[in-house]
Amino acid sequence: MNTADRSLSMMDYALRRRFSFIPLEPAFDNSKFNKYLDEVDDDRLKRLVNKVKLVNEEISADDTLGKGFCMGHSYFCGFTSDTISRDQLSEKLQSMFLRERILHIYGMIKSRH
């Protein structure tokens, strides 16, 4: 379970007693993911992935969040060069972010670069 699931602590405890878990981190630099991005060949998607990588750096460094709140590469899988649209990208963003927090973090990144 990730950090966002703390409200389910009793269930979390029960699952941890019965199963072992391995931490999974975002794999934006994985060769297979990068090959997928090349196949989709959409500059908007590539720019978005780069921005999410920057946001993940800020999330990891934030004392109130940390690595458990980073966004993974799987949010960007499943697109094809024929089906990708602005609406789909927007929908993905909305499902990934809490708007206020991301705007705050993005503002911090923008002021640094």
LUMNU-898118 format. One record per residue: z, y, x of N, C-alpha, C in turn. Coordinates in steps of 0.02 Angstrom, whole numbers, padded with zeros to 5 digits, always signed. Atoms other than C-alpha are relative to their C-alpha. Example, Ala and Ser with C-alpha at 12.3 -4.5 7.8 and 13.67 -1.06 7.14 Angstrom:
2
+00000-00059+00045+00390-00225+00615+00000+00060+00045/-00003-00059-00042+00357-00053+00684+00037+00055-00039/
//
This chain:
113
+00000-00059+00042+00000+00000+00000+00000+00062+00045/+00002-00060-00042-00033+00174+00063+00055+00048-00020/-00053-00049+00009+00078+00325+00070+00001+00029-00070/+00004-00030+00067+00018+00390-00099+00034-00044-00053/-00028+00046+00048+00094+00237-00184+00076-00005+00002/-00073+00003-00007+00276+00278-00147+00036-00007-00066/-00034+00004+00065+00317+00293-00332+00004-00072-00025/-00001+00071+00019+00286+00106-00345+00043-00040+00048/-00039+00030-00054+00423+00065-00222+00026-00070-00016/-00025+00067+00017+00494-00085-00316-00057-00052+00006/+00057+00046-00005+00322-00165-00330-00020-00007+00073/+00016+00001-00071+00287-00118-00150+00046-00047+00037/-00049+00044-00032+00445-00205-00094-00015-00073-00016/+00015+00069+00021+00401-00362-00193-00063-00026+00035/+00062+00021-00033+00226-00368-00121+00011-00010+00075/-00012+00006-00072+00287-00340+00057+00040-00062+00018/-00037+00062-00013+00406-00487+00041-00046-00060-00002/+00043+00058+00011+00264-00601-00011-00064-00002+00043/+00064-00005-00036+00115-00540+00090+00009+00041+00064/+00002-00044-00058+00075-00464+00258-00059+00048-00008/+00051-00051+00007-00027-00306+00271-00021+00024+00068/+00024-00030-00062-00134-00233+00406-00023+00071-00016/+00023-00069+00013-00166-00046+00421-00075+00005+00011/+00072-00013-00006-00346+00006+00394-00010+00075+00004/+00013-00071-00008-00406+00173+00456-00073+00014-00015/+00070-00018+00012-00565+00267+00412-00044-00019+00059/+00045+00024-00052-00714+00200+00508-00064+00041+00002/+00058-00043+00000-00829+00350+00511-00042-00008+00063/+00036+00008-00063-00877+00312+00691-00025-00071+00012/+00023+00069-00004-00917+00129+00657-00076-00001+00003/+00073+00002-00009-01094+00083+00711-00036-00020-00064/+00032+00020+00063-01133-00002+00544+00000+00058-00050/-00001-00057+00046-01078+00151+00446-00050+00053+00022/+00049-00049-00024-01182+00265+00557-00072-00024-00011/+00067+00027+00016-01332+00150+00534-00015+00011-00073/+00008-00013+00072-01306+00163+00346-00017+00073-00012/+00015-00071+00008-01303+00354+00358-00071+00016+00022/+00069-00011-00023-01465+00349+00457-00051-00026-00050/+00045+00028+00050-01545+00238+00325-00004+00043-00063/+00000-00045+00059-01493+00353+00182-00037+00064+00017/+00037-00058-00026-01558+00498+00287+00005+00061-00046/-00011-00059+00042-01481+00639+00186+00046+00047+00039/-00038-00048-00040-01422+00793+00280+00064+00022-00036/-00060-00020+00037-01301+00842+00140+00056-00051+00009/-00049+00052-00007-01213+00675+00152+00029+00001+00071/-00024-00002-00070-01202+00686+00342+00046+00060+00012/-00043-00059-00007-01131+00863+00333+00067-00012-00035/-00061+00014+00037-01005+00807+00203+00045-00048+00039/-00039+00048-00040-00950+00659+00310+00032+00036+00059/-00028-00037-00057-00927+00776+00459+00058+00045-00022/-00054-00042+00025-00821+00894+00354+00061-00042-00017/-00056+00044+00017-00714+00750+00290+00035-00024+00064/-00031+00019-00063-00686+00695+00470+00046+00056+00025/-00042-00057-00020-00620+00870+00508+00062+00005-00044/-00057-00003+00047-00511+00868+00352+00049-00056+00017/-00044+00056-00019-00443+00697+00405+00042+00017+00061/-00039-00021-00059-00391+00771+00572+00058+00044-00020/-00053-00044+00025-00292+00905+00481+00052-00039-00040/-00046+00041+00040-00217+00779+00360+00046-00041+00047/-00039+00041-00047-00162+00668+00505+00053+00042+00036/-00046-00044-00037-00080+00816+00593+00052+00032-00045/-00046-00032+00047+00008+00879+00437+00064-00042-00009/-00064+00036+00005+00193+00832+00433+00015-00025-00070/-00014+00021+00069+00195+00820+00243-00048-00054-00024/+00049+00051+00020+00045+00703+00236-00001-00057+00051/+00005+00052-00051-00002+00600+00388-00059-00046-00011/+00058+00045+00000-00127+00461+00421-00009-00038-00066/+00004+00038+00062-00087+00371+00259-00039+00035-00055/+00036-00039+00051-00174+00509+00161-00073+00014+00020/+00069-00012-00022-00337+00510+00260-00050-00034-00047/+00053+00026+00043-00498+00481+00165-00044-00048+00040/+00039+00051-00035-00598+00327+00211-00075+00007-00010/+00073-00002+00001-00782+00301+00242-00029-00034-00062/+00028+00037+00057-00801+00186+00091-00018+00045-00059/+00019-00047+00053-00808+00338-00024-00074+00019+00005/+00068-00022-00011-00979+00372+00050-00050-00058+00001/+00044+00058+00001-01050+00196+00037-00030-00009-00070/+00031+00014+00064-01167+00142-00100-00056+00047-00019/+00056-00045+00013-01290+00286-00093-00063-00030+00030/+00064+00016-00030-01474+00257-00063-00040+00065+00004/+00041-00061-00007-01607+00383-00013-00032+00018-00067/+00030-00013+00065-01678+00366-00190+00050+00026-00052/-00048-00015+00053-01516+00390-00287+00048+00056+00015/-00051-00051-00018-01414+00519-00193-00017+00066-00033/+00011-00065+00033-01392+00682-00288+00061+00044+00012/-00056-00047-00007-01283+00836-00283+00056-00019-00047/-00051+00020+00048-01192+00775-00439+00041-00059+00026/-00036+00058-00026-01149+00610-00356+00047+00021+00057/-00042-00023-00055-01083+00698-00201+00060+00039-00028/-00054-00038+00031-00981+00817-00310+00050-00047-00034/-00044+00048+00033-00912+00671-00410+00043-00037+00051/-00038+00033-00053-00860+00583-00250+00056+00046+00025/-00049-00048-00025-00772+00740-00189+00058+00007-00050/-00051-00009+00051-00678+00761-00353+00046-00061-00003/-00042+00060+00002-00618+00582-00348+00043-00008+00062/-00036+00008-00063-00559+00599-00168+00055+00052+00009/-00043-00055-00019-00470+00765-00164+00045+00026-00056/-00039-00045+00043-00331+00861-00243-00025+00069+00018/+00038-00060-00015-00426+01023-00255+00039+00052+00040/-00037-00053-00035-00290+01145-00201+00015-00018+00072/-00018+00021-00068-00237+01044-00049-00060+00002+00046/+00060+00003-00041-00413+01019+00013-00025+00071+00015/+00021-00068-00012-00457+01202-00009+00044+00033+00053/-00045-00026-00050-00304+01246+00092-00018-00026+00070/+00016+00031-00065-00347+01124+00232-00068+00024+00024/+00067-00023-00019-00531+01174+00230+00003+00072+00026/-00008-00069-00022-00479+01356+00246+00029+00003+00070/-00029+00003-00067-00374+01311+00399-00053-00019+00051/+00053+00022-00046-00522+01221+00478-00050+00055+00011/+00050-00053-00004-00643+01361+00439+00024+00057+00044/-00026-00055-00040-00529+01489+00520+00003-00018+00075/-00003+00022-00070-00521+01385+00680-00069-00006+00032/+00067+00014-00028-00709+01353+00699-00046+00057-00012/
//
